[in-house]
């Protein structure tokens, strides 16, 4: 049976690229590690370097990508810059949906619980040394 081409939806190329960029951000293990740490509260680059164990330039590069995707925001304070999730609840909902999809397809994996239940605005800043 042949599907008539006029019945197929027209794809929005720009929207497709935006979604692909978002999934690129979530598709890298280092960026997922950064998001997991930020879900517990604001962090500085040096905190993330210490926790993830990668070079400062590598962590900064991944933060830049996440900033570009608007998944994280930066807040300058003196000589430090504090990074935080821009939409903790929406990020948690996406991670929870991914976890449900993985379970439905037979894969049981769970990211750090902070990412599925993030630190929310108004909570005290988490400074990890």
Secondary structure per residue as TSV (DSSP state, phi and psi in degrees):
chain	resnum	aa	ss	phi	psi
A	1	X	-	360.0	131.4
A	2	X	-	-99.3	134.1
A	3	X	-	-87.4	129.4
A	4	X	-	-71.6	132.5
A	5	X	G	-61.8	-27.4
A	6	X	G	-72.0	-14.1
A	7	X	G	-87.0	-14.7
A	8	X	S	-78.9	140.9
A	9	X	-	-70.7	151.2
A	10	X	-	-83.5	129.3
A	11	X	-	-81.8	141.1
A	12	X	-	-89.3	103.2
A	13	X	H	-60.8	-42.1
A	14	X	H	-63.8	-45.2
A	15	X	H	-63.7	-39.6
A	16	X	H	-60.8	-41.4
A	17	X	H	-66.5	-39.0
A	18	X	H	-64.1	-44.4
A	19	X	H	-63.9	-41.9
A	20	X	H	-61.5	-38.4
A	21	X	H	-65.2	-42.0
A	22	X	H	-61.3	-45.9
A	23	X	H	-68.3	-28.9
A	24	X	H	-62.2	-41.9
A	25	X	H	-61.1	-39.5
A	26	X	H	-85.2	-11.3
A	27	X	T	-88.4	4.7
A	28	X	-	-111.6	127.2
A	29	X	H	-57.8	-36.5
A	30	X	H	-67.4	-42.7
A	31	X	H	-65.9	-36.0
A	32	X	H	-65.4	-36.6
A	33	X	H	-64.3	-43.1
A	34	X	H	-60.5	-46.3
A	35	X	H	-61.0	-38.4
A	36	X	H	-63.3	-41.0
A	37	X	H	-68.2	-41.9
A	38	X	H	-69.0	-22.2
A	39	X	T	-66.0	-19.0
A	40	X	T	-89.8	-4.4
A	41	X	S	137.5	179.3
A	42	X	-	-63.2	145.5
A	43	X	E	-139.5	153.3
A	44	X	E	-92.7	164.0
A	45	X	H	-57.3	-44.0
A	46	X	H	-63.6	-31.9
A	47	X	H	-65.6	-44.8
A	48	X	H	-65.4	-38.5
A	49	X	H	-58.8	-45.4
A	50	X	H	-63.6	-42.7
A	51	X	H	-75.3	-39.2
A	52	X	H	-87.0	-28.1
A	53	X	-	81.2	24.2
A	54	X	-	-113.0	167.1
A	55	X	-	-64.1	150.6
A	56	X	H	-56.9	-40.2
A	57	X	H	-64.4	-36.5
A	58	X	H	-67.9	-46.8
A	59	X	H	-62.4	-43.1
A	60	X	H	-62.2	-40.0
A	61	X	H	-62.4	-43.2
A	62	X	H	-68.8	-37.5
A	63	X	H	-62.8	-39.1
A	64	X	H	-60.3	-41.7
A	65	X	H	-63.9	-44.5
A	66	X	H	-66.1	-35.3
A	67	X	H	-64.5	-44.0
A	68	X	H	-59.7	-36.3
A	69	X	T	-81.5	-5.7
A	70	X	T	65.2	25.8
A	71	X	S	-82.6	-24.5
A	72	X	E	-129.6	159.4
A	73	X	E	-128.1	158.2
A	74	X	E	-119.2	140.9
A	75	X	E	-129.0	113.1
A	76	X	E	-73.5	141.7
A	77	X	E	-144.9	105.5
A	78	X	T	61.6	-126.2
A	79	X	T	-91.7	-0.1
A	80	X	E	-104.5	156.9
A	81	X	E	-122.5	129.0
A	82	X	E	-105.7	130.2
A	83	X	E	-107.5	142.2
A	84	X	E	-148.9	158.7
A	85	X	E	-66.1	138.5
A	86	X	S	-79.7	-35.4
A	87	X	-	-134.1	74.9
A	88	X	H	-56.2	-42.9
A	89	X	H	-67.3	-41.3
A	90	X	H	-68.1	-39.3
A	91	X	H	-63.2	-43.3
A	92	X	H	-61.2	-42.7
A	93	X	H	-62.1	-40.3
A	94	X	H	-66.2	-44.1
A	95	X	H	-64.5	-41.4
A	96	X	H	-64.5	-38.2
A	97	X	H	-65.1	-41.0
A	98	X	H	-63.4	-41.1
A	99	X	H	-62.5	-41.7
A	100	X	H	-63.6	-41.7
A	101	X	H	-64.6	-43.0
A	102	X	H	-60.8	-45.0
A	103	X	H	-61.0	-43.1
A	104	X	H	-63.2	-27.5
A	105	X	T	-98.1	10.5
A	106	X	T	93.5	9.1
A	107	X	-	-110.1	122.6
A	108	X	-	-107.8	100.0
A	109	X	-	-140.5	145.0
A	110	X	-	-139.0	130.1
A	111	X	-	-75.2	171.8
A	112	X	-	-50.7	136.8
A	113	X	H	-61.1	-22.6
A	114	X	H	-59.8	-31.9
A	115	X	H	-73.8	-33.9
A	116	X	H	-85.9	-14.1
A	117	X	S	-138.6	74.7
A	118	X	-	-73.6	161.4
A	119	X	-	-62.1	130.3
A	120	X	-	-105.5	162.0
A	121	X	T	-56.4	141.3
A	122	X	T	97.4	-21.0
A	123	X	S	-73.1	156.9
A	124	X	-	-67.1	148.4
A	125	X	-	-62.9	141.1
A	126	X	-	-101.5	113.9
A	127	X	-	-110.5	114.9
A	128	X	-	-106.1	124.5
A	129	X	-	-104.7	360.0
